[in-house]
């Protein structure tokens, strides 16, 4: 925890740097934008179709693996990858994060 005096010193240093070195400020802004995800991608936010495809694909993977039927495993893999692609490309809206 910082004292009020230390916080004031840090604020003054930050203001000084932002006024005297705009390149450094731009660098930190670029780094902060690169680190924050553009949008959270979750299966729940993707909707019902990708979730259903994922469940069906995983069940087919298990059934095909248990019965050693390669075509069923292949279909399960394709459905699982399709579900993940749909979830990633879906229009899941961004939830506001901390400022």
N, C-alpha and C positions, 0 to 999 in steps of 0.2 A: 504494500500500500504506500502510496506517495502522499506526502504532506501537501498542504495548499501551496506552500512556497515552491516546492519541487514541481508541482503541476503548472504553476505560473511560469517557472523557468522553461519548462518544456514547451509551453504555448508560445513564449517569446522566441525560442529557438526555431520552432516550426514556422512561425510567421516570418522570421528572418530568412530562413532557407527558401521559403516560397517566393519571397520578393527578390532575393539575390541570385537564386539558381533555378530558373524555370525549367532547365533541362532535367535536373534531378526530380523535380515535381512531376514532369511528364513521364519520366522513367518509372516512378512509383505508381502513377496512375495506370500505365500500361501493364505493369506487373500485377496490379490488383485486379484489372479486368481479365487478365489471362488466368488468374487463379480461381476466380469465381465461376461456377458453372453457368452456362447460358440458361439452362432450364433443368429442373430436376426430372429425371426419367425414371419412372417407377412403373411396375406392372399395374398397380392399382390405379394410377392416374391415366393409364393408357386406355382403359375401358374394358368392356366385357369380352369382345372378340379376341384380342390378344391373350387374355387370361384363359379363355376357354381353349384356344389353340395350344397354349403352353401345357395345360393340364392333359389334353388329349395326346399331345406329342410325348409327354413324359410317361403316360400310361402305356402307349404303344412301345416306347423304348423298354419299359419293364417287361411287358408281355412278350415282345419279340426276343428279348434277352433270355427270358425264362424258357421259352419254347425253342430257342436257337433258330429262329426264322429271320434270316438276314433281310428280306424285303420289308418285313414289318418294322425292324429296327431302322432301316433306311427311311421309311415313311415317318417314323417318329422323330428322327433327326431333322428331316425337312420341315415338319410341322413346328418343331421347337424353334428352329432358326427363323422360320417365317413369323412366329409369334414374337420373337425378340426384335426382329426387324420392324414389325408393325408397331410394337411398343416404343421403339426408339424414334420412329418417324411420325408418330401420332402427334396431334396438335394439343398435347397436354399443356395446359396453361401454367405459366410460371407463378409460383407462390411468392409473395414479397418476402425477402429475407431481411436480415438486420442491415441497417444503413451504415 
